[in-house]
Amino acid sequence: MNTTKILGTSLIALSLLGIGCNPFADAQKKIENKIGQSIGEKILEGASGGKGDFEITDEGITIKDKDTGESVGFGAGVKIPAGFPTDIPRYKDSMVSIVSLSQDGKRAVLAVTVIGDEPSTISEWYDAELKKNGYERKTETNVTESLFGEYRKDGVKLIIAVVGQRSDDGKYGTNIQITREEVAK
């Protein structure tokens, strides 16, 4: 009789903890991810000699220099920090991969990726948006599937690079990098 109870209890427990049947699996995975992220952050903070604050999320990693306040983030979908210049446009459906902001806010970098649209369409959109934001185009270089340009307004220099490539299936993947810097007029 004891063997039957033990066997029955074991089967019930196994069925609850089986593949796709564990109601606690999502919570357990989230806890494991958070523990892993915390351990990773502590390792990186130790490796930096305590000079950096590291935040690891499912979207990426953000590093903030404790002395200067500068921050940089890497990853698919990393968050844009508070105080990031609002005159840097973001193309629809773009995925942020790198974002950086100096402590004083005078230098910012944004790198995004766009899948699907042709690089020329993206380049034209950025040109129009920057002009709408008060920028004047100073230089432009067009190379096959790419655009490199410098824009200026009121002591701000903005450099943009739009580099696209067509994959074997005919879809475009385009990387856009924008560097914005406040400079003397």
HELIX and SHEET records of a PDB file:
HELIX    1   1 ASN A    2  LEU A   17  1                                  16    
HELIX    2   2 ALA A   25  ALA A   47  1                                  23    
HELIX    3   3 PRO A  119  LYS A  132  1                                  14    
SHEET    1   A 9 GLY A  52  ILE A  56  0                                        
SHEET    2   A 9 ILE A  61  ASP A  65 -1                                        
SHEET    3   A 9 SER A  71  PHE A  74 -1                                        
SHEET    4   A 9 MET A  95  LEU A 101 -1                                        
SHEET    5   A 9 ARG A 107  ILE A 115 -1                                        
SHEET    6   A 9 TYR A 172  GLU A 182 -1                                        
SHEET    7   A 9 VAL A 156  ARG A 166 -1                                        
SHEET    8   A 9 SER A 146  LYS A 153 -1                                        
SHEET    9   A 9 GLU A 136  VAL A 143 -1                                        
END                                                                             
